[in-house]
């Protein structure tokens, strides 16, 4: 068997917008449903979701028949957590709360085998199809896509230095934590926050790396794509379930 190629990474490098959905319900059934909806990628969250490794394994397997590639956000920029996610066969990671070039280098190193990094070697894992992919070790580093999250003013101040780190493929703006850090807790739609996000996306694009963002605001999503964002999450499974179920109940309760 040959090393599986990271199609998402290739599309992003070519500048093709990749539209995704956040998944935080920690359910392989939910993931199986939304993986076939037509999205390019799904973010399987372990930072703000009750998601553990065996559950993540089930969710990744459930995506097999869908259109979406798996992207996983570890709970933290932690080499052990990253190693275990990679061994499930995940090739694209979204690393939270990266604030400077050194933290970005640590994130990249955790995804690379020596001598390029510090990833531990498991010889029989899901990533190498339990030893059946004979060229896995030779090509694994090349197929990993590392996206780092900018979630504070400090991270934005260090944007160009972070983008210059070899192995960082994209930079993702986290509106919720960023708005809190800017003094607008719970107000990610505030005009002052939006101005910072707009300028940040423009700066990311100027570095030659791809820019990403999550927002359920469709008009603002399209605006971000116009600014050059290419890795764009347009909603979440929990948000869809909560808002659509509320709307359905309200229509009948009003009647």
C-alpha positions in Angstrom: 0.0 0.0 0.0 1.1 3.5 -0.7 1.1 6.5 1.6 -2.3 8.3 1.4 -2.0 11.9 0.1 -3.3 14.9 2.0 -5.8 16.2 -0.5 -6.9 19.0 1.8 -3.3 20.3 2.1 -2.9 20.2 -1.7 -6.1 22.1 -2.4 -5.2 24.8 0.2 -1.8 25.2 -1.3 -3.4 25.8 -4.7 -5.6 28.5 -3.2 -8.9 26.6 -3.6 -11.4 27.6 -0.8 -12.1 24.7 1.5 -15.4 24.9 3.3 -15.7 23.0 6.6 -18.0 22.4 9.6 -17.0 22.2 13.3 -17.9 19.0 15.0 -18.1 19.1 18.8 -20.9 16.6 19.7 -18.3 13.9 20.1 -20.5 11.4 18.3 -19.5 9.1 15.4 -23.1 8.9 14.3 -23.3 12.7 14.0 -20.0 12.7 12.2 -21.1 10.1 9.7 -24.2 12.1 8.9 -22.4 15.4 8.3 -19.3 13.9 6.6 -21.5 13.1 3.6 -23.2 16.5 3.5 -20.7 17.9 1.0 -18.2 19.7 3.1 -14.5 19.6 2.3 -13.4 19.0 5.9 -14.7 18.5 9.4 -13.0 19.7 12.5 -13.2 17.1 15.2 -12.7 19.1 18.4 -11.0 17.8 21.6 -10.4 21.3 23.1 -13.9 22.4 23.8 -15.7 19.1 23.5 -16.0 15.9 25.7 -14.0 14.0 23.1 -11.5 11.3 24.0 -9.2 9.2 21.8 -11.3 6.1 21.4 -14.3 8.3 20.4 -12.1 10.2 18.0 -11.0 6.9 16.4 -14.7 6.0 15.8 -15.4 9.4 14.3 -12.5 9.2 11.9 -13.6 5.8 10.8 -17.2 7.0 10.4 -16.0 9.7 7.9 -14.7 7.1 5.4 -17.7 7.3 3.0 -18.1 11.0 3.1 -16.6 13.9 1.2 -14.9 15.6 4.1 -11.3 15.3 5.3 -10.7 15.0 9.0 -9.0 17.9 10.8 -8.4 17.5 14.6 -7.9 20.1 17.2 -5.9 18.7 20.2 -6.8 20.1 23.6 -3.4 21.9 23.7 -0.1 22.3 21.9 1.1 19.1 23.6 3.5 16.7 21.9 2.0 13.6 23.5 -1.6 14.5 22.5 -0.5 15.4 19.0 1.4 12.1 18.6 -1.6 10.0 19.6 -3.9 11.9 17.2 -1.4 11.4 14.3 -1.3 7.7 15.0 -5.0 7.5 14.3 -4.1 8.5 10.7 -5.0 12.2 11.0 -2.9 14.3 8.6 -4.2 17.8 9.4 -4.1 19.4 12.8 -5.4 22.7 14.2 -3.2 23.7 17.1 -4.9 26.1 19.6 -3.5 29.2 21.3 -0.1 29.5 19.5 1.3 32.9 20.4 4.8 33.1 19.1 7.3 31.5 16.8 8.7 29.2 19.4 5.3 27.7 20.2 4.7 27.3 16.5 8.1 25.5 16.2 7.0 23.1 19.0 3.8 22.4 17.3 5.5 21.5 14.0 8.2 19.4 15.8 5.5 17.3 17.4 4.2 16.3 14.0 7.6 15.3 12.4 9.7 12.3 12.8 13.4 12.9 13.6 15.6 14.5 12.6 13.0 17.2 11.6 11.0 16.8 14.8 10.3 14.8 17.9 7.3 12.6 17.0 7.6 9.2 18.6 7.7 6.2 16.4 4.9 3.6 16.5 5.5 0.9 13.9 2.0 -0.7 13.9 -0.7 2.0 14.1 -3.8 3.0 12.2 -1.7 5.8 10.5 0.4 3.3 8.6 -2.5 0.8 8.3 -1.0 -1.4 10.9 2.3 -1.8 9.1 0.9 -2.3 5.7 2.0 1.1 4.3 5.7 0.3 3.7 6.7 3.9 2.7 4.9 5.6 5.5 8.0 6.7 7.4 9.6 8.1 4.3 6.6 10.3 3.4 4.6 11.0 6.6 6.3 14.3 7.4 5.4 15.7 3.9 1.7 14.9 4.2 1.2 16.6 7.6 -0.6 19.9 7.5 -0.2 22.2 10.5 -2.6 25.0 11.1 -2.0 27.3 14.1 -4.6 29.3 15.9 -4.1 33.1 16.5 -6.3 33.8 19.5 -4.7 36.8 21.3 -3.3 40.2 20.5 0.1 38.8 21.3 -0.3 36.2 18.6 -1.4 38.8 16.1 1.6 41.0 17.0 3.8 37.9 16.2 1.9 36.9 13.1 4.7 37.3 10.6 7.2 35.5 12.8 4.8 32.6 13.3 4.1 32.4 9.6 7.8 32.2 8.9 8.2 29.0 10.9 9.0 26.1 8.5 6.2 23.6 8.6 3.4 26.0 9.5 1.0 25.7 6.6 -1.8 28.0 7.7 -2.9 30.5 10.3 -6.4 30.4 11.7 -8.1 33.3 13.5 -10.1 32.3 16.6 -12.8 35.0 16.9 -14.1 34.0 20.3 -10.9 34.0 22.3 -9.6 36.9 20.3 -12.6 39.0 21.1 -12.2 38.2 24.8 -8.5 39.1 24.7 -9.3 42.4 23.0 -11.8 43.3 25.8 -15.0 42.3 24.0 -15.9 39.0 25.9 -18.7 37.2 24.0 -18.8 39.9 21.3 -16.9 38.4 18.4 -19.2 40.2 16.0 -18.3 43.6 17.4 -17.1 46.0 14.7 -13.8 46.6 16.5 -13.1 42.9 16.6 -14.1 42.5 12.9 -11.7 45.2 11.9 -8.9 43.4 13.7 -9.9 40.1 12.0 -10.0 41.7 8.6 -6.6 43.1 9.0 -5.3 39.8 10.3 -6.6 37.8 7.4 -5.0 40.3 5.0 -1.6 40.0 6.8 -1.8 36.2 6.8 -2.4 36.1 3.0 0.5 38.5 2.5 2.8 35.9 4.2 2.0 33.3 1.5 0.3 31.0 4.1 -3.4 30.3 3.9 -5.8 32.0 6.3 -8.6 30.3 8.2 -11.6 31.3 10.3 -14.8 30.0 11.9 -18.0 32.0 12.0 -21.6 31.0 11.6 -22.3 34.4 10.0 -22.7 33.6 6.3 -22.3 37.1 5.0 -19.1 37.5 7.0 -17.8 34.2 5.9 -18.2 35.3 2.3 -16.4 38.6 3.2 -13.5 36.6 4.7 -13.2 34.5 1.5 -13.1 37.7 -0.5 -10.3 38.9 1.7 -8.4 35.7 0.9 -9.4 33.2 3.6 -9.3 29.7 2.2 -9.9 27.4 5.2 -13.3 28.5 6.3 -15.7 26.8 8.8 -19.2 28.0 8.3 -20.9 26.6 11.4 -21.0 23.7 13.9 -23.0 20.6 14.4 -23.9 21.7 17.9 -24.9 25.2 16.7 -27.1 23.7 13.9 -28.8 21.3 16.2 -29.5 23.9 18.9 -30.7 26.7 16.6 -32.7 24.6 14.2 -34.4 22.6 16.9 -35.3 25.9 18.7 -36.7 27.4 15.5 -38.8 24.3 14.8 -40.2 24.2 18.3 -40.9 27.9 18.2 -42.9 27.7 15.0 -45.2 25.0 16.4 -45.4 26.6 19.9 -46.4 29.9 18.3 -49.1 28.1 16.3 
